Amino acid sequence: MSTPAQDSTPYRFGPTTAVAELLEGYGQLEDGEETGVEVTVAGRLMLRRDQGKLAFGVLADQTGRIQLFATQASTPDFDGFTSLHIGDWLGVTGEVIKTRRGELSVRVGSWVRLAEARLPFPDKWHGISDPDTRFRQRYVDLWVTDEARRVFTLRSRAVSLMRRWLEDRDFIEVETPVFHPIPGGAAASPFTTHHNALDLDLYLRIAPELYLKRLTVGGFERVFEIARVFRNEGLSTRHNPEFTMLELYQAYADYGDIMVLVEELVAHLAQELLGTTSVVYDGRELDLSAPWRRATMFDLLEEHSGLRVDMDTPRSELVGYCEERGIPVEDHHGVGKLMLELYEKTTEAELWGPVFVTDYPKEVSPLARDHRTSPGLVERFEGIVAGREICNAFSELVDPDEQRARFGAQEADRAAGDDEAMVVDEDYLRALEYGLPPTGGLGIGVDRLVMLLGGVSAIRDVILFPTLRPEQGSSEQV
């Protein structure tokens, strides 16, 4: 039996500094200056050029890039250094200098290859030209596409800032189940799985909403979760089957309070991440500073389509408006659903914003509380920025009898063919029987918010490993 070849690469390596620290600490050296300071750095070799007895490389770590300067006279195994592959991981020890041409460098006194790049790396300056390859091979894309690294670093900081901002306002972070016995908390089709030991069908959560409100019943007056959620829907520039939601619930608040929370949070993120609340997205300016405009769905529909409708508009008239605009109509669509369809198909994408679109029909908002002054409507808003919904929020429905009736109406819609309609959640109704105080709730699409702040137009650019069709000729499932 043959013996596997011995792995000659080190089991560990100990860098003494990051590249960014060198750039910050020694960036002001004079051309040709030597420091006498020896450092050890590690990262990938992204470029290399050889000039006889000299060789230059670019070493990249997580924090930045720095030049390597090797000489035949002072660099051990100089020939080996000049034979390295682009993409190889290196550990290098040497003196910090600035070359005569003004390039901050580490003069290579010793080096070791930490991992070999057996597949060719794309040209650093041209990157990966095929978008599909970028998403499948994110582990390469992050090295050769500076924009990708920037966006994902921004995403990490954004999530951290959200968490800190909420905690500073006495919100408690929690974790709720990913497996649900029944789907609920949003209108969406779920993914189904099976628990063998219990012989039980379960659903990947489409929202954490109903569990978080159970916790408000339990006495957590300000609670949030940054949750991975799953919806069995198509792929688009705005949709991925798994994505991230920030959901929160605040006792003693209504949807007006939540509007203030949203505009202040988004403005805070923009200021911290970008240094300004005035941003440019898709070539157009956006002012994310508070306050944002508030306008009803009906007023905005009239502004952008010329249609003036309300809850007293006959269904037949709304059907006609939809048919004129090529909007499909189902038999079970009531007045509220038809108005929502008209708004979403004619108006939402035209709202540059930011704007809070308020006061939705009860029919399409089964978890929101009745509007206190407008019959047939609920206290709900969506935050629209650059033509895209980034959040959805309610004054939460607290009456268990009304909630049961709403669930019943949803079940009727499901029976009529609406696969995204909700089902009755008896345990949630039982929780409401113990009393849910006046509560404002919110769901923010983290991916869409990062798209906005990062200045990118496709959701796949802000998800490290987006869902993809199987690669041709492969059993790969992502």
Steps between C-alpha positions, in 0.01 A plus 500: 500500500639840403558766761352847439754770427600697806339847517791741518300814584501625860222405740491855632658839438527808717473838327605787724303771320228562246564681173272789597712564810812525285333739257384719786819486704758536226321672214689826557849358449726686261584338167788258548469507882571185703351451846700214649162363619438133423142378463325179404199514270283241329254496213460418131746588227283699260763629256863424426754639256863397464787727394815290488645497850195683640139387542194691609169366624176625649390329820133536595346420836154576634593861570690615193789451256872566530797451272755225556856580394730200449863493390721215389761614753280512813197279436541127573398272210459795270432268207218336696353841575498590132323171424205561732149493356269796504259420783745307717473571872830627643655579831772762474744647751705804415583867553250778436642737238392746238658442159671774305188518287288571806333162555455389862635144508611205709847394392484123497748355747325164523184352356293185510215382282199437722269363231532444126246640255468201268239667284592816309387825658329756276695810405480738796435798274221342295333282762233244415307601191221242533251603773384140550858394576533788746210369707597131478864566581463776756821374663683629189278802436582647841869512410477639149196729528565786742136607476381164631728520801385858566131409491533200730712693746232770497232236558681364804537848645135582428373197693732579789382862508133396493552269792685762704247774417210285618678381812572862590121548496440207736400244238586138586630270226351151492499187285176331398441169318588451136278190481133589534213253543284726281609785271405847621598861549496597131326428173746267326544140391716298742763232455396167651719247680441193718615409850558126502498437875166678547368394157397863462490735202656836581546827313803724474391832641372766265513754786576498875206734569259280694771365731635848572152624591463199730808636678336842532206322664764340724627838619783587260385853426769574239621196309674441168651225288730517200355194337571286197163432336396276212235553234432259217487762229675589176836664447537863394715804561298554821422143609703207631329199660698550821568847628545701818237696691530730796173458689419692817205565729456790739230492766290813561584628147298537179596522134573873532768424760646234272523748211720721716711199599553399135597841367738560789659155467554528124640853530734379774626213284558728202689754709718237669572294188516769232565816695184664367125454476498637145585209273500430128326183389466394137619844396235687701521680831327377813469688828468242776487751783193514725216571467380299200183582312177333620226438242210256473500227241189658345654845469812361336295286262313811390824699460663241274210339314221758515268251669305616803370193681401417855336222694160599360609459136292219342694180437389496136657840447829385652498188284464723196795715606712186545401351165579826321853476641551128441488414871374143561186472713392191694142426604593513869658846474297748699502878483806527725707250305414668169604840633829355621561345158434833330735681734780244470480473120464871420650700783748331734791483253452871420548614862853627536443599858581439761130484587285316750199363312224476762153361566451173315177303448415257778456219248874493421624564855379214723733579792455878516262694726191677363559863411367713780319744265464331157270195481627215282863607539776406744788688656775369279783659305770395259821698462578552132841623387614511136183320393555205735339391821759484775268453797147410607348598833173504695320608804465137600161331525448418869137378508493116496142488368580731210820308432304174481260658253791624288661155501163359392488738205852395407403135509211576266746665260724194522208274421424723200851446365725754673802287598657790690204559732550430870357217706354510851766494772315383809794540736553859388131569561540347845794734565282797403241381752757572771521859375725680253543868593486771233802413285678629193675244281749526217675285243796645305652314206868512591613396152302777328620757751861398434432523125392860556793595722750308288377648174433166328191401304485119534438304818757240396767767545426523874455128577827313522366175359170570320274222377580408138386251245709179501819536302483318167666160512511507881294366787551832678181634656593861558 
